[in-house]
């Protein structure tokens, strides 16, 4: 018999999201349910439903945490004062691919069809996802101003294309097409070199 844990209101929500994230990482999105989650942490299913109306609501909350984690990680990269602008850009690219490939189920929730294809996102998730992409656009504009990437291209379109490139690499790895660590690093480095090379070409 599982001992019933006692949580304050806010603590239970955090515990539900944290434990659900672990369960998704362990067994995938399809194997998560509010019933299994409640059993895992030792609370009633009713208690879980006080915080999430259904599984989709819970999945959106997990995705929100993913966007928060990624934003924190990328912000830390760009706050490094002892690093050149080009190295920050390089680390950003490598970090994006690493984050996606090390957290495939979470990444699928953040950017995959489970939530977005059926338009099942909550308003909170939409807001944080938009903020995340807007940050990408702002950073793209900054990179253009710093001469890191092509300043002649439209900022929004360049942000979309660079993101699509990284997303494509991540999906190739997550889907098992490329799985060797050295190939992942080489593809990430190639992506960096391609965008940096375009800057040099535009300046000639």
Order of alpha helices (4+ residues) and beta strands (2+ residues): alpha-alpha-alpha-alpha-alpha-alpha-alpha-alpha-alpha-alpha
